[in-house]
Amino acid sequence: MLGAVTRAAVAHVRSLGVLDAPQTPNFGSIIQQLAQQFTSVMTSLLTTVDSTIVIITRLAYVTVLLLGVLLYFTHAERRLGKDLIKGGIILAVLSEFVFPLISKI
């Protein structure tokens, strides 16, 4: 008689779903998914920042070169114009050749 009662109790508990409770989540896979999402977002953000910096440096060295040429050839400030031309060339070489090489490393 006790065996029949025990079987009935177990059947009742199973019908309630207590024994079929959901398993605990795998925290390792959750953390790994979050890390992958973070790296993808940061990669796109850094790519955007990198392209923005390239645009800004191009505007800077073109402006410096134009001002240097203007000052040099109008004889208003020949020395300052020559220095601006040198600085613009150095900035152009750095931003077009050196900085992209460093960012690929």
URCOR-V779576 format. One record per residue. RES is the residue in one letter. SS is DSSP state (H for helix, E for strand, L for the rest). PSI is psi in whole degrees, 0 to 359 (none if undefined). D_CENTER is the distance of its C-alpha to the mean C-alpha in Angstrom with 2 decimals. Layout:
# URCOR-V779576
res->[RES/RES]
ss->[SS/SS]
psi->[PSI/PSI]
d_center->[D_CENTER/D_CENTER]
This chain:
# URCOR-V779576
res->[M/L/G/A/V/T/R/A/A/V/A/H/V/R/S/L/G/V/L/D/A/P/Q/T/P/N/F/G/S/I/I/Q/Q/L/A/Q/Q/F/T/S/V/M/T/S/L/L/T/T/V/D/S/T/I/V/I/I/T/R/L/A/Y/V/T/V/L/L/L/G/V/L/L/Y/F/T/H/A/E/R/R/L/G/K/D/L/I/K/G/G/I/I/L/A/V/L/S/E/F/V/F/P/L/I/S/K/I]
ss->[L/H/H/H/H/H/H/H/H/H/H/H/H/H/H/H/L/L/L/L/L/L/L/L/L/L/H/H/H/H/H/H/H/H/H/H/H/H/H/H/H/H/H/H/H/H/H/H/H/H/H/H/H/H/H/H/H/H/H/H/H/H/H/H/H/H/H/H/H/H/H/H/H/L/L/L/L/H/H/H/H/H/H/H/H/H/H/H/H/H/H/H/H/H/H/H/H/H/H/H/H/H/H/H/L]
psi->[320/325/321/322/319/316/322/321/318/320/321/318/320/324/332/340/13/320/340/37/148/148/159/147/153/103/332/315/326/315/321/320/319/320/321/320/318/315/324/321/317/325/315/323/314/328/319/317/319/315/326/319/322/317/317/318/326/316/321/311/331/318/315/318/316/318/319/316/317/313/323/314/346/359/20/310/83/318/315/319/318/320/321/323/316/315/321/321/317/316/322/316/316/313/334/333/314/309/319/327/319/321/338/343/none]
d_center->[69.32/66.57/64.67/64.79/63.51/60.64/59.68/59.84/57.69/55.04/55.14/54.76/51.79/50.10/50.75/49.00/45.88/45.78/45.74/43.12/40.51/36.88/35.30/32.74/29.09/27.35/24.91/23.50/22.32/20.96/18.86/17.69/16.72/14.79/12.91/12.19/11.02/8.71/7.20/7.16/5.66/2.65/3.26/4.54/3.34/3.36/6.04/7.53/7.87/9.30/11.64/12.70/13.66/15.61/17.44/18.35/19.69/21.67/23.23/24.06/25.85/27.65/28.89/30.01/31.77/33.53/34.72/35.91/37.82/39.30/40.47/41.79/43.76/45.18/46.54/45.34/43.39/43.58/42.23/39.23/38.63/38.79/36.35/33.86/34.23/33.62/30.53/29.17/29.80/28.13/25.03/25.02/25.41/22.68/20.07/21.16/21.93/20.96/17.37/16.25/18.27/16.69/13.06/14.40/15.91]
